[in-house]
Amino acid sequence: MSEKTFTERVVEVIKSIPHGNVATYGQLAAMAGNPRGARQVVRVLHTLWEKEKLPWHRVINAKGTISLTGAGFDEQKVLLEAEGVAVDGRGAVDLKKYQWRPAENVSA
């Protein structure tokens, strides 16, 4: 049996983000085995979110803010708030309160 690709591992960890939590692009990249792969996480989300039914709205940047603009920003904010995640007008989330901190790597 072949080893999972980075993309497959990214999909797996994104699907593992619990309801009411967020994770950063860099955090997900590190969990999937490439700590420098944050931009690749962006690519995976952009290309596979619909096909894989990924909870894309739970992924934010390292500053703890929504990276999207316009309608995408509004949609992500609404989806996060519907899960109980407080998001301010600038799109900032309190990472100390809402960041997902799994006990162990999902991809292990």
C-alpha positions in Angstrom: 0.0 0.0 0.0 1.4 3.4 -0.9 2.0 6.2 1.4 -0.5 9.1 1.3 0.5 12.2 -0.6 0.8 15.6 1.1 -2.5 16.7 -0.6 -4.3 13.6 0.8 -2.9 14.3 4.3 -4.0 18.0 4.1 -7.5 16.9 3.1 -7.5 14.5 6.1 -6.4 17.1 8.7 -8.8 19.8 7.3 -11.7 17.3 7.7 -10.6 16.7 11.3 -11.0 20.3 12.4 -13.8 20.1 15.0 -17.0 22.2 14.8 -16.4 25.5 16.6 -12.7 25.5 16.1 -10.3 27.0 13.6 -6.8 26.1 12.4 -4.2 28.1 10.5 -2.8 27.3 7.0 0.6 26.8 8.5 -0.7 24.6 11.3 -2.4 22.3 8.9 0.7 22.1 6.6 2.8 21.1 9.6 0.3 18.5 10.7 0.3 17.1 7.2 4.1 16.8 7.2 5.4 20.0 5.5 5.8 22.9 8.0 6.6 25.2 5.1 3.6 24.2 3.0 1.0 26.8 4.0 0.6 28.0 0.4 0.0 24.4 -0.7 -2.8 24.2 1.9 -4.4 27.2 0.2 -4.2 25.4 -3.1 -5.8 22.3 -1.7 -8.6 24.3 -0.2 -9.1 26.2 -3.4 -9.2 23.2 -5.7 -10.8 20.5 -3.5 -13.1 22.2 -1.0 -16.2 21.3 -2.9 -15.3 17.9 -4.1 -14.1 16.8 -0.7 -16.7 18.7 1.3 -14.0 20.4 3.3 -14.9 22.7 6.2 -12.9 25.5 4.5 -14.4 28.2 6.7 -12.5 26.8 9.7 -9.1 27.7 8.2 -7.7 31.2 8.8 -4.3 32.8 8.6 -1.5 32.8 11.2 -2.5 36.3 12.4 -5.9 34.7 13.4 -7.8 36.5 10.7 -9.9 35.7 7.7 -7.8 36.0 4.6 -10.7 36.2 2.1 -12.3 39.5 1.0 -15.7 40.6 -0.2 -18.4 38.0 -0.3 -16.0 35.2 0.7 -15.1 37.1 3.9 -18.8 37.6 4.7 -19.6 34.0 4.1 -16.7 32.7 6.2 -17.6 35.1 9.1 -21.2 33.9 9.0 -20.3 30.2 9.0 -17.8 30.6 11.8 -20.3 32.6 13.9 -22.9 29.9 13.3 -20.5 27.5 15.0 -20.1 29.7 18.0 -16.7 31.2 16.9 -16.6 34.9 17.8 -15.3 37.0 14.8 -14.8 40.7 15.0 -15.5 43.2 12.2 -11.9 42.9 10.9 -12.3 39.1 10.7 -10.2 38.4 13.7 -10.6 35.2 15.8 -9.1 34.7 19.3 -6.7 31.9 18.6 -6.1 31.2 22.3 -9.8 30.4 22.6 -10.8 28.8 19.3 -7.6 27.3 17.7 -7.8 23.6 17.4 -5.1 21.9 19.4 -5.3 18.1 18.7 -3.6 15.9 21.3 -1.7 14.1 18.5 -1.2 14.4 14.7 -4.0 13.1 12.6 -1.6 12.0 9.9 0.6 9.9 12.2 
